Amino acid sequence: MFREKKNVVRLILFLLAVIVAVGTFTAGVMGYLHRDGGYHDVDYSVKTAPMLFDSGIHLKYYVSGSSAQIRAELKEVQDVYSDTLLRLYQQLDAEQRHDGITGLADLNAAPGEWVQVDAVLESSLRDALERTRAGQGYSVYAGPLYREWRTLRYLEEPERFDPANSPEERAILEQMAAFLGDPSAFSLEIEEGRARLTVSEAYRAWAKENEIDAPILDFGLLRDAYLLDRLAEYMRYRGYTSGYLYTDSGLSLQMALDGDTSYQLLGLKDGEAAAAGAVTLPSPSAFCQFTAFSLTNEKYGYYTLEQGGAVLYRHPMIDMQTGDVRQVLLTAALGGKMTALCDLAYDMILLNECADQAEVNAFLEGLPADIFASYTLQNDEKPTLYVRNGSGAVFTEQAESGFRTVNLTDR
């Protein structure tokens, strides 16, 4: 009888444990599935994640309603966002060709031949070619320069091969920049629905001699702007406007049809990124931010070295005209209407090619009146945020930040 009672007790304890476990599991599942209203990070769909995991593109989307309604809407947004981004990402890929998609890589793989392109890729090519022909410091033919500079920045010990320390590397970058300045080196013809890349024999011979096999056509520092611009356009067309897109490279697009958005302005204080102020822009808006240093403390992609007592900052913004990096801006920000994103990204490239602060200020004075701009300088004696306010923008100082503010608009 004692043994039977003991077994009954064990059975009861086992059943209680099962009930508790099931209850805990159920509560965990319900908690995982529950969604509150507000902004949510939208991940890539399962089928697109393997291709997009390192794209550097992100979406936050605002939803409200019941938990079930929120989950359903987020799933719809995720599918449209992921599928559209994957198609655009593959079209703008300069190096890898993709089945069923005609992209930039197809043009690079067939120099001298006409290649059929769709309207989205054609519009990006036309825009990039127009900016290239302006001769101000951007080139759609800079694929070799982009790859060379990116490869160097991701080395285990980039300082050793930096152009400041390596005459051989400096010569390679300068020669690449020289080809970009030679109108006979490359050409891109665009007709309705097709395009053709032509590469000179002089460049082919030089590339073979120096074992350079990088693709010529590359949207480079404008690629993320084209991706966000086209992606936002399609999502808005489908009626998905309650969110904002942003990239690891510093671009943001607020798609909301009304309201406003506050963007933080960055500087460097005591060796770390710090908020130097903020600007509020009416929605829908676009924002472009540059830093000469990594915001995530990543080991690769950004680095510094010392030369002649000065700190040299290395980052993606290489000068297309010289193959060098200007040591002027430490951070910079540009903001305006959503439709201005590609212009803002282009202007940021040109800002980083200014030789000194006087050139920076002169360039900013020439921007449209509705563009907000700010910057901080390398080697400034005191942390200072220089601001050029735009019509419709509201700048907010942060006195506790330790940055003083210089208003360029009042000068």
C-alpha positions in Angstrom: 0.0 0.0 0.0 2.8 2.4 0.8 4.5 1.6 -2.5 1.2 2.3 -4.4 0.7 5.6 -2.5 4.2 6.6 -3.3 3.6 5.9 -7.0 0.4 8.0 -6.9 2.3 10.9 -5.5 5.0 10.6 -8.2 2.2 10.5 -10.8 0.6 13.6 -9.4 4.0 15.4 -9.3 4.7 14.4 -12.8 1.3 15.6 -14.1 1.9 18.9 -12.3 5.3 19.3 -13.9 3.8 18.6 -17.3 1.0 21.2 -16.7 3.6 23.8 -15.6 5.8 23.0 -18.6 2.9 23.2 -21.0 1.7 26.4 -19.4 5.2 28.0 -19.6 5.7 26.9 -23.2 2.2 28.2 -24.2 2.9 31.5 -22.5 6.3 31.7 -24.2 4.7 31.0 -27.6 1.9 33.5 -27.0 4.5 36.1 -25.9 6.6 35.5 -29.0 3.6 35.8 -31.3 2.1 38.8 -29.5 2.7 42.1 -31.2 2.1 45.6 -29.8 1.4 48.7 -32.0 4.4 50.9 -32.9 7.5 50.7 -35.0 8.8 47.2 -35.8 12.1 46.0 -37.4 11.1 44.2 -40.6 13.4 41.3 -41.4 14.0 39.8 -44.8 11.8 36.9 -45.8 13.2 33.4 -45.4 13.7 32.9 -49.1 15.6 36.2 -49.6 17.6 36.4 -46.4 20.5 34.2 -47.8 21.1 36.8 -50.6 20.3 40.0 -48.6 21.9 39.3 -45.2 24.8 41.7 -45.9 23.0 44.2 -48.1 23.2 46.9 -45.4 19.5 47.9 -46.0 17.0 48.1 -43.2 13.3 48.9 -42.7 11.3 50.0 -39.6 7.6 50.0 -40.1 4.7 51.4 -38.0 1.6 49.2 -37.5 -1.4 49.3 -35.1 -4.4 47.2 -34.3 -4.8 43.8 -32.7 -1.9 41.5 -32.4 -3.2 39.3 -35.2 -3.7 42.3 -37.5 -0.2 43.6 -36.8 1.4 40.2 -37.6 -0.6 40.0 -40.8 0.3 43.5 -42.0 4.0 43.0 -41.1 4.0 39.8 -43.1 2.6 41.6 -46.1 5.2 44.4 -45.7 8.0 41.9 -45.3 7.1 40.1 -48.6 6.9 43.3 -50.7 10.0 44.8 -49.1 12.1 41.6 -49.4 11.1 40.7 -52.9 11.5 44.2 -54.3 14.9 44.8 -52.5 16.2 41.5 -53.8 15.4 42.3 -57.4 16.9 45.8 -57.1 20.0 44.5 -55.3 20.6 41.9 -58.1 20.1 44.5 -60.8 22.6 46.9 -59.3 25.2 44.2 -58.5 28.4 45.0 -60.4 30.2 41.7 -60.0 27.8 38.8 -59.8 25.3 37.8 -62.5 21.9 36.4 -61.5 19.6 34.0 -63.3 16.5 35.7 -64.6 17.8 39.2 -63.8 19.7 41.5 -66.2 22.0 43.7 -64.1 25.1 45.8 -64.1 27.2 42.6 -64.0 25.9 41.6 -67.4 27.1 44.8 -68.9 30.5 44.4 -67.3 30.7 40.8 -68.7 30.1 41.9 -72.3 32.0 45.1 -73.1 31.4 46.2 -76.7 28.0 44.4 -76.8 24.5 45.8 -76.5 22.7 44.4 -73.5 18.9 44.6 -72.9 18.1 46.4 -69.6 14.8 47.1 -67.9 13.4 50.6 -67.1 14.7 50.6 -63.5 18.3 49.8 -64.4 18.2 52.1 -67.4 17.0 55.1 -65.2 19.8 54.5 -62.7 22.4 54.2 -65.5 21.2 57.4 -67.2 21.4 59.3 -63.8 24.8 57.9 -63.0 26.1 58.7 -66.5 24.8 62.3 -66.3 26.6 62.8 -63.0 29.8 61.2 -64.4 29.8 63.6 -67.4 29.5 66.5 -65.0 33.2 65.8 -64.1 32.8 66.9 -60.5 34.1 63.9 -58.7 31.8 60.9 -59.4 32.2 58.2 -62.0 30.1 55.2 -62.9 33.4 53.7 -64.3 35.1 53.6 -61.0 34.6 49.9 -60.3 38.4 49.2 -60.2 39.1 52.1 -57.8 36.2 51.1 -55.5 37.4 47.5 -55.3 41.1 48.5 -54.7 40.2 50.9 -52.0 37.7 48.6 -50.4 40.1 45.7 -50.4 42.8 47.8 -48.7 40.4 49.0 -46.0 39.4 45.4 -45.1 43.0 44.1 -44.8 44.1 42.7 -41.5 46.8 45.4 -41.3 45.8 48.1 -43.8 48.3 50.7 -42.5 51.2 48.7 -44.0 49.7 49.0 -47.5 48.1 52.5 -47.1 49.1 54.9 -49.9 50.7 57.1 -47.3 53.1 54.3 -46.5 53.3 52.4 -49.8 54.4 54.2 -53.0 53.3 51.2 -55.1 49.7 51.4 -53.7 49.7 55.2 -54.1 50.8 54.8 -57.8 48.0 52.2 -58.5 45.3 54.5 -57.1 46.6 57.5 -58.9 46.7 55.6 -62.2 43.1 54.4 -61.7 42.0 58.0 -61.0 43.8 59.1 -64.2 41.9 56.6 -66.3 38.7 58.0 -64.8 39.7 61.5 -65.9 40.4 60.3 -69.5 37.3 60.5 -71.6 38.7 58.0 -74.1 39.2 55.2 -71.5 35.5 54.2 -71.1 32.1 55.0 -72.6 28.6 54.0 -71.9 25.9 54.2 -74.6 22.2 54.0 -73.5 19.3 53.6 -75.8 15.7 52.8 -74.9 15.8 49.3 -73.4 19.5 48.6 -73.9 23.0 49.8 -73.1 26.6 49.1 -74.1 29.9 49.5 -72.3 33.1 50.2 -74.2 36.6 49.8 -72.7 39.8 51.2 -74.4 42.7 49.0 -75.4 45.0 51.3 -73.3 43.1 50.4 -70.1 42.8 46.7 -71.0 46.6 46.6 -71.4 47.3 48.4 -68.2 44.8 46.2 -66.2 46.4 43.1 -67.6 49.9 44.2 -66.7 48.8 45.1 -63.2 46.5 42.0 -62.8 43.4 44.2 -62.3 40.2 42.3 -63.0 37.6 44.4 -61.3 34.4 45.3 -63.1 34.3 48.8 -64.7 30.7 49.8 -64.2 29.8 50.3 -60.5 27.3 52.6 -59.0 29.7 52.8 -56.0 28.9 55.5 -53.5 25.5 56.1 -55.1 24.4 52.5 -55.1 22.6 52.6 -51.8 20.9 55.8 -52.8 19.5 54.2 -55.9 18.4 51.1 -54.0 16.5 53.1 -51.3 15.0 55.5 -53.9 13.6 52.8 -56.1 12.6 50.6 -53.2 10.7 53.5 -51.5 9.0 54.4 -54.8 7.7 50.9 -55.3 6.6 50.5 -51.7 4.7 53.8 -51.8 3.1 52.7 -55.0 1.8 49.6 -53.2 0.5 51.8 -50.4 3.1 51.0 -47.8 4.2 54.4 -46.5 4.2 54.1 -42.7 7.9 53.4 -42.3 11.4 54.5 -42.9 14.3 52.8 -44.7 18.0 53.3 -43.7 21.4 51.9 -44.6 24.6 51.1 -42.8 26.3 53.6 -45.1 24.3 56.5 -43.5 21.3 57.1 -45.7 17.7 57.4 -44.5 14.3 57.7 -46.1 11.1 58.6 -44.2 8.2 57.5 -46.3 5.4 58.8 -44.1 3.0 61.2 -45.9 2.8 63.6 -43.0 4.3 64.5 -39.7 8.0 65.1 -39.2 11.2 63.2 -38.3 14.1 64.1 -36.1 17.6 63.1 -37.1 20.6 63.1 -34.9 23.7 65.0 -35.9 27.0 63.4 -35.0 30.5 64.5 -34.0 33.5 63.0 -32.3 34.2 63.8 -28.6 36.9 62.2 -26.5 37.5 59.7 -29.3 33.9 58.5 -29.4 30.8 59.3 -31.6 28.6 61.8 -29.8 25.4 63.7 -30.5 26.2 67.2 -31.5 22.7 68.4 -32.3 19.5 67.4 -34.1 17.4 68.5 -37.1 13.7 67.9 -37.6 12.5 67.6 -41.2 8.9 67.5 -42.5 8.0 64.1 -43.9 8.5 62.5 -46.3 12.2 63.3 -46.0 15.7 62.1 -46.9 18.8 62.3 -44.8 22.4 61.5 -45.6 25.1 61.3 -42.9 28.8 60.7 -43.2 31.4 59.9 -40.5 35.1 59.4 -41.1 35.1 56.8 -38.4 33.1 53.6 -37.7 30.0 54.0 -35.7 29.9 50.3 -34.7 33.6 49.9 -33.7 34.0 47.3 -36.5 37.6 46.3 -37.0 37.3 46.5 -40.8 36.4 49.3 -43.3 37.6 52.2 -41.2 41.0 52.9 -39.7 43.4 55.7 -38.8 47.1 56.2 -39.0 49.5 59.0 -38.1 51.7 60.9 -40.5 53.7 64.0 -39.7 52.0 64.3 -36.3 48.5 64.3 -37.9 45.8 61.7 -37.8 44.7 60.4 -41.2 41.1 59.0 -41.3 40.4 56.2 -43.8 36.8 55.6 -44.9 34.8 54.8 -48.1 34.8 58.4 -49.5 37.9 58.2 -51.8 38.5 61.1 -54.2 37.8 60.0 -57.8 40.0 62.8 -59.2 43.1 62.0 -57.3 42.8 58.5 -55.8 43.4 60.0 -52.4 41.3 60.8 -49.3 40.8 64.4 -48.2 41.5 65.1 -44.5 38.9 67.9 -44.0 35.5 66.6 -42.8 35.1 64.5 -39.7 31.3 64.2 -40.0 28.7 65.7 -42.3 24.9 65.6 -42.7 22.5 66.7 -45.5 18.7 66.6 -45.3 15.8 67.5 -47.5 12.8 66.1 -49.3 12.4 62.4 -49.9 12.9 62.9 -53.7 16.3 64.5 -53.1 18.0 61.4 -51.7 20.2 60.7 -54.8 21.2 64.4 -55.0 22.1 64.4 -51.3 24.2 61.3 -51.6 25.9 62.8 -54.6 26.5 66.1 -52.8 28.0 64.2 -49.9 30.6 62.7 -52.3 31.5 66.2 -53.6 31.7 67.6 -50.1 34.3 65.0 -49.3 36.4 66.2 -52.2 36.7 69.7 -50.9 40.3 70.7 -50.2 39.5 72.9 -47.1 36.8 74.5 -45.0 36.5 77.5 -47.3 35.6 75.1 -50.2 33.1 73.3 -48.0 31.3 76.5 -47.1 31.3 77.7 -50.7 29.8 74.4 -51.8 27.1 74.5 -49.2 26.2 78.1 -50.2 25.4 76.8 -53.7 22.9 74.2 -52.5 19.1 74.7 -52.9 17.5 76.7 -50.1 15.5 73.8 -48.7 18.6 71.6 -48.0 19.8 71.4 -44.5 23.6 70.8 -43.9 26.0 70.4 -41.0 29.5 69.3 -40.5 32.4 68.9 -38.1 36.1 69.2 -39.0 39.1 67.0 -38.4 41.6 68.4 -36.0 39.3 71.3 -34.8 40.7 72.9 -31.7 37.3 72.7 -30.0 34.4 70.4 -30.9 32.3 72.6 -33.2 29.1 71.8 -35.3 28.8 74.1 -38.3 25.2 74.4 -39.5 23.6 75.7 -42.7 19.9 75.7 -42.0 17.4 74.8 -44.7 13.9 76.2 -45.2 11.4 73.9 -43.4 14.1 72.3 -41.2 14.3 72.9 -37.5 17.7 72.7 -35.9 18.1 71.9 -32.2 21.2 72.6 -30.2 22.3 70.2 -27.5 24.1 72.4 -25.0 25.0 69.5 -22.8 26.9 67.8 -25.7 29.9 70.1 -25.3 29.8 71.1 -29.0 29.6 74.8 -29.8 27.4 75.7 -32.8 28.4 78.0 -35.7 25.4 79.1 -37.8 26.7 79.5 -41.4 23.3 80.8 -42.5 23.8 84.0 -40.5 27.3 84.7 -41.8 
